[in-house]
Amino acid sequence: MRIIAPLFACLVASQALAQAPFASFDMASEPILNDPHDLTIGPDGRLYVADKFNNRIAVLDADTLELVDSFGDGQLAGVHDISFGPDGLAYVAVTGASVVAIFDVTTSPAELINAIGRFPNTEGALAHSNGQIYVMVSGTGDLVAYRDDAIVASASGMF
């Protein structure tokens, strides 16, 4: 019995090793993003990705994840965040420029219509349904609420 148990264990182990792998590599897709940082679904149903090291917003088909468009190509230095407001505009946190860039994505190509603030190291932007733009300013550790060309509220100590 002492010999049969180890022999049985070896036989079971060799059978487990002989089985096909759980998963195998077939092929990779073409790399289209370089350190994607944030994403959202736009009013048109497409997926918008802050493509940080490509310095752009990549626009993908939400079902197939194929790249269908982009904007700001090479011009949105260290882009970190994107949000759509109730006005349908895209609000983009551009860390390298320390601004929130505002784009009209209904045009082709998307058109830069404004840039707000000087927010050192702008990390996040959220266009809220209340009409305010919330901005995470990592360079100063502040969270600010922005409306009508002015900061209307802020909270500090966000390091």
N, C-alpha and C positions, 0 to 999 in steps of 0.2 A: 504494500500500500504506500510505503514511503517513497518508492521509486515511481509509482504511477502518478501521484499528485503533481510532482515537479514536471514530469513528462507531459502531462495533460496541459499544464500551465504554459509550457513552451509551445505546444501545438496551437493553443488558442492565440497566443501572442503572435506567432508567425502568420496565422490566418488574418489577424487584424492588420498586420503590416502589408499583406498582399492585396488588400482591398484598394479600390480606386480612391483618390483623394476626395475630400469633401467638396472642394471648390478648385477650380483651375483658372489660370489666366488665359483669356482668349485674345483680347487686344485692348489697347488703350485709346481713348479719344484724343483728339488733337488738343493740346493744352491751350485754353483760351483765356484763363484768368490767372492773375499773378498776385497772390495774397488777397483774395476777396475778403472784405471786412464786414459788410452789411448788405441786406437785401430787403426788398419789398415788392409787393404786387402793385403795379400801376393801375390807373383807372381804365386802361385799355386791356387789362388782363395779362399783360406781359410781366416778366420777372426782371426787375432792375437791380443790378449788383454793383456796389461800390468796389471797383477793381483797383485796390490801393496802389500797387506797384506798376500798373499800366496807366495810372493817373487818368482814369476815365470811368464813366458809367457804362457797363456792359448791359445790353438788353437781350434777354433770352426768351425763347418760346417757353412758356410755363409747362407745357406738356412734354416737349421733346428735349428741353434744355439746350437747344441749338442756338448759337449766337445769331441774332437777326439784325442787330443794329448796335450802335454805341454812340456816345457823345462825349465831348470834352477830351477826346483822344490826345493823351500826352500833356494836357493842359491843367488837369485838376490834381495838383501836386499833393500826393498822399491822401487822396479822397478817402473819407472814413464812413460816411453815413448818407442815407437818402431817405426822404419822407415825402409823401404827397399830401398837399393840403386840400381842403374842401374846394378850393378854386381850381384844382386839377394841375397846379404847377408843382414842379419837383424842387424840393429844397435840399441842397447838397452841402454837407459839412466838408470843407476843403482845408485840411489841417495845414498844409504847406503855405497856403495863402492867408490863413487865419480869418476866413470869411465863410458865410453861408451863401452859396451861389444859387440863384433862382433861375430855373429853366422852364420854357414852354416846350413841352414834348409833343404837342400836337403839330408842330412844324417839322419838316424834314430837310436838313438835320435839325435837331433840337436847338432852340435859340436861347442864348444867355440873355435874360432880360434885366437882371439886377444882381447885385452882390451887397449883402448887408454886413455891417459891423467890422470891427477889427477885434476879433476874439482870438487871443493868442492860443495857438494849437487847438483849433476848433475840432472837437472829437465827435460831437453828436448834434443832430438837428431833428426836431420833431415839429411838424406843422400840425397844430391841434385844430379841432373843429370849432374852438372858441375864438379863432382868428389870431391867436398868439403863436409865435415861433419860440420853442424852447431850445436853448443852445447850451451844450456842455463845453465849457471853456477849460480844458485841462491845463493850459499854461498858467492859469491863476487859481485853479480849483474852484471856479464859480459855475453855478447853474443860473442862467438868466432867462427871463421871459421878455420877448421883444415884440412890440406892436407899434404900428404907425411910425416907423423910423426912430424909435426910442426904446430903451430898456425900461420896462414897467415894474419889474421885480427881480430880485436876485437872492441867492443863498450862497454863502461862502463855506470854505473848509472842506471841499470835496476832493481831498488828496488821497 
